[in-house]
Amino acid sequence: MRQLWVDFNEVDKRDHLTSLAEFAEKGVVLALGQTILVGDDDGNLCSALVTDLSDDGLVGLTLDMGTFTQDGARTAVAI
């Protein structure tokens, strides 16, 4: 289960991504240097390192793309 919602379409070439602290699941406390599980509404998940926490709620992340998984049950396939 994800700890923080992210939009994987926003990942840059260095596997960096930002999200908002308000998108953290209930009870999750974010901390600088913490490794968390991020995911989207399609069931995609990835491990990420919290690299920045700003006062305005912006969360900087570095993804470990080697841990990226997709929920195949929800993946649309065109034939």
PyMOL commands that set and color helices and strands:
alter all, ss='L'
color gray80, all
select helices_A, chain A and resi 8-10+21-23+72-74
alter helices_A, ss='H'
color red, helices_A
select strands_A, chain A and resi 4-5+16-20+35-39+45-53+58-69
alter strands_A, ss='S'
color yellow, strands_A
deselect
rebuild
show_as cartoon
